[in-house]
Amino acid sequence: MNQVDNILLDFQQADEEKRLYLFLAHRELRSEFMAIEQQPEDQVAMPAAKKSSGSIRRCHQWCLDKLLPFPV
């Protein structure tokens, strides 16, 4: 496996905190991360141990709240 495959596999197996870290650390893979999040659970090759629906949306909203203190 190459490094990108390892990162995507880590993302699939990660809890919400590690997913946020990977999402922020690997900007170039964000579209792949979002695709993984949007797949139905039965289609994910290696489901995350503590996955909860909408975790990326919550992470995204949290980031926006921290980075954009003004209402949009």
MOKA-V886807 format. One record per residue. N is the residue number from 0. PHI is phi in whole degrees, -180 to 180 (none if undefined). Layout:
n = (N,N)
phi = (PHI,PHI)
This chain:
n = (0,1,2,3,4,5,6,7,8,9,10,11,12,13,14,15,16,17,18,19,20,21,22,23,24,25,26,27,28,29,30,31,32,33,34,35,36,37,38,39,40,41,42,43,44,45,46,47,48,49,50,51,52,53,54,55,56,57,58,59,60,61,62,63,64,65,66,67,68,69,70,71)
phi = (none,-90,-63,-63,-61,-64,-65,-65,-66,-59,-63,-63,-93,-82,-84,-60,-64,-69,-62,-62,-58,-64,-60,-76,-79,-122,-56,-69,-107,-61,-66,-67,-61,-65,-64,-63,-64,-86,-72,-61,-58,-74,-99,-77,-62,-130,-62,-69,-67,-122,-69,-126,-65,80,-63,-67,-62,-65,-62,-62,-64,-61,-62,-63,-62,-77,-86,-118,-71,-98,-63,-98)
